[in-house]
Amino acid sequence: MRAFEFFGGVPKRIAYDNLKSAVAYVGRGRERRLNRRFLELRSWYLFESRFCNVAKGNEKGHVENLVKRPSGRS
């Protein structure tokens, strides 16, 4: 909710990496059992969700490469 407020809106679709606060169970392929609270959030804000397959880092695009620690800092 805070992210939606910060960005000033809600995207139509959001990709997730099977975070535990949203996914109660990960099955085969795209089979997921979602947490009740996440389902409530999604139905309130009317966005679609897509979950990455397990061990498929290539599905995340270049997002993880964008999060790098600047050299010389700890």
Order of alpha helices (4+ residues) and beta strands (2+ residues): alpha-beta-beta-beta-alpha-beta-alpha
